[in-house]
Amino acid sequence: MEKAKEIGWSSLELDARRGLWSLPLGEVERRLLWADARAGRWGAAGPVRERLRDFARDAVASVGITHVGGLVDPAHPEEEIVEALSFLLRDYGRIVPQNGRGDLASVLHDQDGDGGAELGFHCDTCDLLVLLCLRPAFDGGGLTKLASARHVRDLIERERPDALATLCEDWTFDRTGRAGPQVVVTPILYDRAEGTVGCYYQTRTVRSSPDRGGPELTDRQWEALGVLDEVLYRPEISFGLSMAAGDLLIIRNSRVLHGRSPFVDEPGPHARRMLRIWVNEGEAWAR
């Protein structure tokens, strides 16, 4: 099977090409998947499984994300949803810990009002970030923001090639105390062997690394970070995805930067809740 070709996209282009990356599931398909996932073995949902897996593979290979509308019924208990989703994700790779405690799944929600602040663009430290919306914010905020690394790289190359050259040099990200590598040394934007554009960015970590013993940032590096952030926050770059309860989103961290718009939450049973799982790709799916 021919592998899908990488596409760099603006927010308008991504919206106009939803058919490439967004797949709505019907009620019958959802029920079949749920039954097999809860049973822990594949049966009647086999054809749905294959369609979903193939669509996700092509979408992630081309635009770097895939969205599945109505993957699960959010009325199910959260523990059952985590178990079912973990079973479905076996087709995509290995679930890996998100923190030093070894948690394989976490539920993101407003903590002490931090939902009111915008979450800046960044990349998680895994191959695939998986988000499943358990309950959206009641005010319609909390959009998942997305930006194409290729499009960002191409734009900075045209406007500020000097800043791009700096972003393509090695940077130090000190992640002491978190899951995975404690210190990551990598360019923020880089060309990959297969011809795609890669990215790795954690805005707070790279800025605070000198405080943990990492190298001091030069004036040239501070300027490059400012150029990158200015580009990322342009309306034509940043795409805001609204997710309904039960929707799934998969992001390839090396290709797409993500963040979150602010939201105002309602305390109690109607508060925003987003299930997060980290996956490192399996060879069969990533081919």
BABAMAR-705738 format. One record per atom (N, C-alpha, C): residue in three letters; x, y, z. Coordinates in steps of 0.05 Angstrom, whole numbers, plus 32768, in hexadecimal, padded with zeros to 4 digits. Layout:
N
AlaXYZ
...
END
This chain:
287
Met80117FE88000
Met800080008000
Met801280198000
Glu800C802C7FEE
Glu801B80457FEC
Glu801680568004
Lys802B80618010
Lys802880728027
Lys801F808E801F
Ala800D809A802F
Ala800280B4802A
Ala801980C9802C
Lys801880DD801B
Lys802C80F2801A
Lys80278108802E
Glu803C8112803B
Glu80398127804F
Glu802E81408042
Ile801B814D8050
Ile801081668047
Ile8014817B805D
Gly802081928055
Gly802181A98068
Gly800781B98064
Trp7FFC81C4807A
Trp7FE281D08077
Trp7FDF81E98089
Ser7FCF81FC807F
Ser7FC78212808F
Ser7FAC820B809D
Ser7FA2821C80AE
Ser7F89821680BC
Ser7F72821480A8
Leu7F7182258094
Leu7F5B82248080
Leu7F5D820B806F
Glu7F7682038068
Glu7F7A81EB8057
Glu7F7281D28067
Leu7F7981D18080
Leu7F7181B98090
Leu7F5381B78093
Asp7F4681CE8097
Asp7F2981CE809A
Asp7F1C81C58080
Ala7F2781CE8069
Ala7F1B81C8804F
Ala7F1F81AB8047
Arg7F32819D8053
Arg7F388181804B
Arg7F32816E8062
Arg7F1C81738070
Arg7F1581618086
Arg7F128144807F
Gly7F09813F8066
Gly7F068124805D
Gly7F1F8114805E
Leu7F378121805E
Leu7F5081138060
Leu7F568109807C
Trp7F4B81168090
Trp7F54811080AB
Trp7F3E810C80C0
Ser7F25811180B8
Ser7F0F810E80CB
Ser7EFB80FA80C1
Leu7EF680E580D2
Leu7EE580CF80CB
Leu7ECE80CC80DF
Pro7EB580D180D7
Pro7E9F80CD80EA
Pro7E9780B080EB
Leu7E9280A68103
Leu7E89808A8106
Leu7E6B808A810B
Gly7E5E80768100
Gly7E4180738105
Gly7E3C8063811E
Glu7E2380638126
Glu7E1B8056813F
Glu7E218038813E
Val7E1B802B8128
Val7E20800E8125
Val7E3E80088128
Glu7E4E80188119
Glu7E6B8014811B
Glu7E7680188137
Arg7E6C802C8144
Arg7E7580328160
Arg7E6E801B8172
Arg7E5680108170
Arg7E4D7FFA8181
Arg7E5E7FE1817C
Leu7E647FDB8163
Leu7E757FC4815C
Leu7E917FC78168
Leu7E9D7FDE8165
Leu7EB87FE38170
Leu7EB77FE1818F
Trp7EA37FEC819B
Trp7EA17FEB81B8
Trp7E9F7FCE81C2
Ala7E8E7FBF81B5
Ala7E8A7FA381BE
Ala7EA47F9381BC
Asp7EB37F9681A6
Asp7ECC7F8781A3
Asp7EE17F9181B6
Ala7EE27FAC81BA
Ala7EF67FB781CC
Ala7EF17FAE81E9
Arg7ED87FAD81F1
Arg7ED27FA5820C
Arg7ED77F878210
Ala7ED37F7881FA
Ala7ED97F5B81FC
Ala7EF77F5581FB
Gly7F067F6881F1
Gly7F237F6581EF
Gly7F2C7F5381D8
Arg7F1B7F5081C4
Arg7F237F4081AC
Arg7F127F4A8195
Trp7F1D7F46817D
Trp7F107F508165
Trp7EFD7F3B815A
Gly7EE57F448153
Gly7ED07F338148
Gly7EC17F428132
Ala7EA87F488138
Ala7E967F558124
Ala7EA07F70811B
Ala7EB07F7E812B
Ala7EBA7F988124
Ala7ED37F988112
Gly7EDB7F808109
Gly7EF37F7F80F9
Gly7EF47F9280E1
Pro7EDF7F9380D0
Pro7EE07FA680BA
Pro7EE27FC380C2
Val7ED47FCA80D8
Val7ED57FE680E2
Val7EF17FEC80EC
Arg7EFD7FD980F9
Arg7F187FDC8103
Arg7F2B7FE280ED
Glu7F297FD380D7
Glu7F3C7FD680C0
Glu7F387FF180B3
Arg7F1E7FFA80B0
Arg7F19801380A3
Arg7F24802A80B4
Leu7F20802880CE
Leu7F29803D80E0
Leu7F48803E80E1
Arg7F54802780E2
Arg7F72802580E3
Arg7F7E803080CA
Asp7F73802980B2
Asp7F7E80328099
Asp7F7A80508095
Phe7F63805A809D
Phe7F5D8077809B
Phe7F70808680AD
Ala7F74807D80C6
Ala7F85808B80D9
Ala7FA2808B80CF
Arg7FAB807580C4
Arg7FC7807380BA
Arg7FCB808780A4
Asp7FB980898091
Asp7FBD809B807B
Asp7FBA80B88084
Ala7FA880BE8096
Ala7FA480D9809F
Ala7FBC80E380AE
Val7FC780D280C0
Val7FDE80DA80D0
Val7FF780DD80BD
Ala7FF980CC80A9
Ala800F80CE8096
Ala800E80E78085
Ser7FF580F0807E
Ser7FF38107806C
Ser7FF28121807B
Val7FDF8125808D
Val7FDC813F809B
Val7FE6813E80B7
Gly7FEC812780C2
Gly7FF8812580DD
Gly7FE3812180F3
Ile7FC9812080EC
Ile7FB5811C8101
Ile7F9F810A80F5
Thr7F8F80FE8106
Thr7F7680F280FE
Thr7F6280F78114
His7F4980FC810C
His7F338101811E
His7F1D80ED8118
Val7F1280E0812C
Val7EFC80CD8129
Val7EE580D78139
Gly7ED080DE812B
Gly7EB880E98139
Gly7EA780D38145
Gly7EA080D5815E
Gly7E8F80C2816B
Gly7E9A80A6816E
Leu7EB480A48176
Leu7EC0808A8178
Leu7EB3807A818F
Val7EAD808781A5
Val7EA1807981BB
Val7E89808981C6
Asp7E77807B81D4
Asp7E61808881E2
Asp7E6C809281FC
Pro7E6D80AD8200
Pro7E7880B88219
Pro7E6980B18232
Ala7E5180A5822F
Ala7E41809E8246
Ala7E4D80868255
His7E5F80778248
His7E6B80608255
His7E7D806A826C
Pro7E82805A8281
Pro7E9480628296
Pro7EB08067828B
Glu7EBE807B8296
Glu7ED98082828C
Glu7EEC806B828D
Glu7EEA805A82A2
Glu7EFD804482A4
Glu7EF98030828D
Glu7EE0802C8284
Glu7EDB801A826E
Glu7EE480278254
Ile7EE180418251
Ile7EEB804F8239
Ile7F09804D8237
Val7F178051824C
Val7F34804E824C
Val7F3D80328244
Glu7F2F801E824F
Glu7F3680038248
Glu7F307FFC822B
Ala7F1980058221
Ala7F1280008205
Ala7F25800E81F2
Leu7F2B802881F8
Leu7F3D803781E6
Leu7F59802B81E6
Ser7F62802281FD
Ser7F7C801581FE
Ser7F7D7FFC81ED
Phe7F677FED81EC
Phe7F667FD681DB
Phe7F687FDE81BD
Leu7F587FF281B6
Leu7F587FFB819A
Leu7F7380058191
Leu7F82801281A3
Leu7F9B801E819C
Leu7FB280098198
Arg7FAC7FF0819E
Arg7FC17FDC8199
Arg7FC87FDB817B
Asp7FB67FE3816A
Asp7FBB7FE3814D
Asp7FCF7FF98146
Tyr7FD3800C8157
Tyr7FE380238150
Tyr7FFF8024815D
Gly800280148172
Gly801C8013817F
Gly801A800C819C
Arg802E801581AC
Arg8030800E81C8
Arg802A802781D9
Ile8018802481EC
Ile8012803A81FE
Ile8029803D8212
Val803180568216
Val8049805C8227
Val8041806F823D
Pro8050806E8253
Pro804A807F826B
Pro804C809D8264
Gln803C80AD8271
Gln803B80CA826C
Gln804A80DA8282
Asn805180CC8298
Asn805E80DB82AE
Asn806F80C782BE
Gly807C80D282D3
Gly808D80C282E3
Gly807F80AD82F4
Arg806480B082F7
Arg8054809C8306
Arg804E808482F4
Gly8052808782DA
Gly804D807082C8
Gly8030806F82BF
Asp8021808582C1
Asp8005808582B8
Asp80038082829A
Leu7FF3806E8291
Leu7FEF80698275
Leu7FD880798269
Ala7FC780848279
Ala7FB180958270
Ala7FAD80AB8285
Ser7FA580C2827C
Ser7F9E80D7828F
Ser7F8780E78284
Val7F7780F38296
Val7F608103828E
Val7F6781208293
Leu7F678130827E
Leu7F6E814D8280
Leu7F54815C8287
His7F57816E829A
His7F40817E82A2
His7F4A819882AF
Asp7F3981AA82B3
Asp7F4081C482BF
Asp7F4A81BF82DC
Gln7F6281CA82E2
Gln7F6D81C782FD
Gln7F7381E38307
Asp7F6481EB831C
Asp7F6882058328
Asp7F66821C8314
Gly7F5482198301
Gly7F4F822F82EE
Gly7F63823182D7
Asp7F75821D82D3
Asp7F88821F82BE
Asp7F7C821D82A2
Gly7F64821382A1
Gly7F5682128287
Gly7F52822E827B
Gly7F528242828C
Gly7F4E825E8283
Gly7F6682698274
Ala7F7D825B8275
Ala7F9582638267
Ala7F998252824E
Glu7FA2825F8239
Glu7FA782508221
Glu7FC0823E8225
Leu7FBF8226821B
Leu7FD58213821C
Leu7FE582168202
Gly7FFF821F8204
Gly800F822581ED
Gly8015820C81DC
Phe801D821181C4
Phe802481FC81B1
Phe803C81EC81BB
His803B81D281B8
His805181C181C1
His804E81A581B4
Cys8061819381B9
Cys8060817881B0
Cys8063816681C9
Asp8054815181CB
Asp8058813E81E1
Asp806E812B81DA
Thr8079811D81EE
Thr8090810C81EA
Thr808780EF81E4
Cys807B80EB81CD
Cys807280D081C4
Cys806D80D281A6
Asp806980BC8199
Asp806480BC817D
Asp804880C88177
Leu803480BD8185
Leu801880C48180
Leu800B80CE819A
Leu800080E58199
Leu7FEF80EF81AF
Leu7FD280E881A8
Val7FC580DA81BB
Val7FA980D281B7
Val7F9880E181CB
Leu7F8480EF81C1
Leu7F7180FE81D2
Leu7F5580F481CC
Leu7F4680EE81E1
Leu7F2A80E781DE
Leu7F1980F981EF
Cys7F07810881E3
Cys7EF6811B81F2
Cys7EE1810C8202
Leu7EE2810E821C
Leu7ECE8103822D
Leu7EB781178231
Arg7EBE81308233
Arg7EAA81458236
Arg7EB68160822E
Pro7EAB816E821A
Pro7EB681888213
Pro7EB0819E8227
Ala7EBE81B48226
Ala7EB881CA8238
Ala7E9C81D58231
Phe7E8D81DD8246
Phe7E7281E58241
Phe7E7082008232
Asp7E8682108233
Asp7E86822A8225
Asp7E8F82298209
Gly7E96821081FF
Gly7E9F820D81E4
Gly7EBD821381E0
Gly7ECB821A81F6
Gly7EE8821E81F4
Gly7EF7820481F6
Gly7F11820681FC
Gly7F2281EE81FE
Gly7F2681E081E4
Leu7F2881EF81CE
Leu7F2D81E381B4
Leu7F4A81D881B3
Thr7F4D81C281A6
Thr7F6881B881A1
Thr7F7481C68189
Lys7F8A81D5818E
Lys7F9781E48179
Lys7FAC81D4816C
Leu7FAE81D68151
Leu7FC081C58141
Leu7FCF81D7812D
Ala7FE881D08128
Ala7FF881DE8115
Ala800B81CB8107
Ser800D81CD80EC
Ser801E81BC80DC
Ser803B81C580DD
Ala804D81B380E6
Ala806981B980E7
Ala807481C180CC
Arg806C81B380B7
Arg807681B9809C
Arg806D81D58094
His805481DC8098
His804B81F68090
His8059820C80A0
Val805C820880BA
Val806A821B80CB
Val8087821E80C1
Arg8095820880BC
Arg80B0820980B3
Arg80B382188098
Asp80A182128085
Asp80A2821F806B
Asp809D823D806D
Leu808B8245807F
Leu808582618081
Leu809D8270808E
Ile80A9826480A3
Ile80C0827180B0
Ile80D88272809C
Glu80DA825D808C
Glu80F0825D8078
Glu80EE82748065
Arg80D5827B805D
Arg80D18292804A
Arg80D582AD8058
Glu80CC82AF8071
Glu80CC82C9807E
Glu80E582CE808F
Arg80EF82B9809C
Arg810682BD80AE
Arg811882A580AD
Pro812782A28097
Pro8139828B8094
Pro814E828A80AA
Asp815682A180B5
Asp816982A180CB
Asp815E829480E4
Ala8144829980EA
Ala8137828D8101
Ala8134826F80FD
Leu812D826780E4
Leu812A824B80DE
Leu8144823C80E2
Ala815A824880DA
Ala8174823B80DD
Ala817A823680FB
Thr81728249810C
Thr817582458129
Thr8163822F8134
Leu814A822F812A
Leu8137821A8134
Leu813F81FE812A
Cys814F81FD8116
Cys815981E3810C
Cys817281D9811A
Glu817D81EA812C
Glu819481E1813C
Glu818A81D18154
Asp819D81C48162
Asp819581B5817A
Asp818D81C88191
Trp817781C1819F
Trp816E81CF81B6
Trp816C81BB81CD
Thr816E81C481E6
Thr816D81B381FD
Thr815281B7820C
Phe814481A0820F
Phe812B81A0821E
Phe812F818F8237
Asp812F819C824E
Asp8133818D8267
Asp811881858272
Arg8112816B8273
Arg80F88161827B
Arg80FB81518295
Thr810D815982A6
Thr8113814A82BF
Thr80FA814582CF
Gly80F6812C82D6
Gly80DF812482E6
Gly80C7811A82D7
Arg80C9811C82BC
Arg80B2811282AB
Arg80B980F782A0
Ala80A580EB8293
Ala80A980D18287
Ala80BA80D4826E
Gly80C980BE8268
Gly80DA80BE8250
Gly80F480CC8255
Pro810280D4823F
Pro811C80E18242
Pro811B80FA8253
Gln812D80FC8265
Gln812D81148277
Gln8138812D826A
Val814B81298257
Val8156813F8248
Val81548138822A
Val81478149821B
Val8144814481FE
Val8154815A81F0
Val8167815281DF
Val8176816581CE
Val816F816081B1
Thr8162817481A5
Thr81578170818A
Thr8151818C817D
Pro8152818D8163
Pro814781A58156
Pro812981A8815C
Ile811F81C1815A
Ile810381C5815D
Ile80F581BF8142
Leu810181C6812C
Leu80F781BF8112
Leu810E81B18103
Tyr8108819C80F4
Tyr811D818D80E7
Tyr8111817C80D0
Asp8123817680BD
Asp811B816580A6
Asp8120814880AD
Arg810C813780A8
Arg810F811A80AE
Arg8118810B8095
Ala812380F3809A
Ala813080E48084
Ala811C80DE806E
Glu810280D98075
Glu80EE80D28061
Glu80E380EA8052
Gly80EE81028058
Gly80E5811A804A
Gly80D0812A8058
Thr80C78122806F
Thr80B38131807E
Thr80C181468090
Val80B28159809A
Val80BD816C80AD
Val80B5816480C9
Gly80C9816380DB
Gly80C4815C80F6
Gly80C581748109
Cys80B981708121
Cys80B981868134
Cys80BB817A8151
Tyr80C781898163
Tyr80C68183817F
Tyr80C7819E818E
Tyr80B281A4819C
Tyr80B181BE81A9
Tyr80A181BC81C3
Gln80AD81C681D9
Gln80A081C981F2
Gln80A881E481FD
Thr809681F881F9
Thr809D821481FD
Thr80A8821A8219
Arg809B820F822E
Arg80A582158249
Arg80BE8206824F
Thr80C081ED8246
Thr80D881DD824C
Thr80F181E88240
Val80F081F08226
Val810881FA8219
Val811182158225
Arg80FE8225822F
Arg8105823F823A
Arg8110823C8257
Ser810782278265
Ser810F82248281
Ser812782118284
Ser81308204826E
Ser814681F18270
Ser815F81FD827C
Pro816682168275
Pro817E82228281
Pro817D822382A0
Asp8165822682AB
Asp8162822682C8
Asp8168820B82D5
Arg816881F682C4
Arg816D81DB82CF
Arg818981D282C7
Gly819A81E482BE
Gly81B581DD82B8
Gly81BB81DB829A
Gly81A781DF828A
Gly81AB81DE826D
Gly81B981F78263
Pro81C181F78249
Pro81CF820E823E
Pro81BD8227823E
Glu81C9823E8242
Glu81BA82578241
Glu81B1825C8224
Leu819982678221
Leu818F826E8206
Leu819D828881FD
Thr81A5828881E4
Thr81B182A081D8
Thr819C82B381CF
Asp81A382CC81C9
Asp819182E081BF
Asp818482D581A5
Arg819582C88195
Arg818B82BD817B
Arg817682A88180
Gln817A82978195
Gln81668283819B
Gln814C828F81A5
Trp814E82A381B7
Trp813682B081C1
Trp812682BC81AA
Glu813482C88197
Glu812782D48180
Glu811982BF816F
Ala812682A8816B
Ala811A8293815B
Ala810182888168
Leu810282858183
Leu80EA827C8191
Leu80D38290818E
Gly80D982A9818E
Gly80C582BE818A
Gly80B982BC816E
Val80C982B7815A
Val80BF82B5813F
Val80AD829C813D
Leu80B682868148
Leu80A6826D8147
Leu808A82728154
Asp808A827D816C
Asp80718281817A
Asp805E8295816B
Glu806A82AA815F
Glu805A82BD8150
Glu804C82AF8139
Val805B829E812B
Val805082908114
Val803A827C811D
Leu803F826D8132
Leu802C8259813C
Leu801182668143
Tyr8011827E814D
Tyr7FF8828A8156
Tyr7FEA829B8141
Arg7FF4829A8128
Arg7FE582A78113
Arg7FCB8297810D
Pro7FB582A48109
Pro7F9B82968104
Pro7F9D828380EC
Glu7FAC828A80D7
Glu7FAE827980C0
Glu7FBF826080C5
Ile7FCE825F80DB
Ile7FDE824880E1
Ile7FD0823580F4
Ser7FC582408109
Ser7FB98230811F
Ser7F9C82288119
Phe7F97820E8119
Phe7F7C82038115
Phe7F7181FA812F
Gly7F5982048136
Gly7F4C81FD814F
Gly7F3781E7814A
Leu7F3C81CF8155
Leu7F2981B98151
Leu7F1781B68169
Ser7EFD81B88164
Ser7EE981B38178
Ser7EE281958179
Met7EE481898190
Met7EDF816C8193
Met7EC6816881A4
Ala7EB48157819A
Ala7E9C815081A9
Ala7EA2813881BA
Ala7E91813381CE
Ala7E94811C81E0
Ala7E94810381CF
Gly7EA980F281D3
Gly7EAC80D981C5
Gly7EBE80DA81AD
Asp7EC780F381A5
Asp7ED980F6818E
Asp7EF680EF8196
Leu7F0480E38182
Leu7F2080DC8186
Leu7F3280ED8174
Leu7F4980F4817D
Leu7F5D8103816E
Leu7F7880F68172
Ile7F8680F0815C
Ile7FA180E5815D
Ile7FB480F9814F
Ile7FC98101815D
Ile7FDC81158152
Ile7FF881088151
Arg8005810A813A
Arg802181028138
Arg803281198142
Asn803F81158159
Asn804D812B8166
Asn806481368156
Ser807081258145
Ser8087812F8136
Ser807F813F811D
Arg806581428119
Arg805C81508101
Arg804981678107
Val803B8166811D
Val8026817A8124
Val802A81838141
Leu802B819E8144
Leu802C81AA815F
Leu801081AE8168
His800B81AC8182
His7FF081AF818C
His7FF081C081A5
Gly7FD981CB81AB
Gly7FD481DB81C3
Gly7FB781DA81CA
Arg7FAD81ED81DA
Arg7F9181EE81E2
Arg7F88820B81E7
Ser7F71821281DD
Ser7F66822C81E2
Ser7F5B822D81FE
Pro7F598245820A
Pro7F4E82478225
Pro7F30823F8226
Phe7F268238823D
Phe7F0A82328240
Phe7F018239825D
Val7EE7823D825F
Val7EDB82428279
Val7ECB8229827F
Asp7ED0821C8296
Asp7EC48203829C
Asp7EAE820682B1
Glu7E9D81F282B2
Glu7E8881F182C7
Glu7E9081DB82DA
Pro7E9481E082F3
Pro7E9C81CC8306
Pro7E8781B58307
Gly7E91819D830E
Gly7E7F81878312
Gly7E7D817582FA
Pro7E66816882F7
Pro7E64815382E2
Pro7E65815D82C6
His7E63817782C1
His7E64818182A6
His7E7F818E829E
Ala7E93818982AF
Ala7EAD819582A9
Ala7EBB81878291
Arg7ECC81968283
Arg7EDA818B826C
Arg7EED81758275
Arg7EEE815F8266
Arg7EFF8148826C
Arg7F09813D8252
Met7F24813A8250
Met7F3081308238
Met7F4381198240
Leu7F3E81018235
Leu7F5080EA823A
Leu7F6880EB8229
Arg7F8080E88234
Arg7F9980E98225
Arg7FA880CF8228
Ile7FB280C58212
Ile7FC380AD8211
Ile7FDA80B281FF
Trp7FF280A98206
Trp800A80AB81F5
Trp8010809081E9
Val8016809081CF
Val801B807781C0
Val8035807A81B1
Asn8047806681B2
Asn805D806481A0
Asn80568051818A
Glu805980598171
Glu804F804A815B
Glu805A802E8158
Gly8049801C814F
Gly805180018148
Gly805A8001812B
Glu806C7FEF8124
Glu80777FEE8109
Glu80627FE880F4
Ala804F7FD780FA
Ala803B7FCF80E7
Ala80297FE680DF
Trp80237FF780F3
Trp8011800E80ED
Trp8020802580E0
Ala8039802980E8
Ala8047804180DF
Ala8053803D80C3
Arg8051802680B8
Arg805F8021809E
Arg805380328087
END
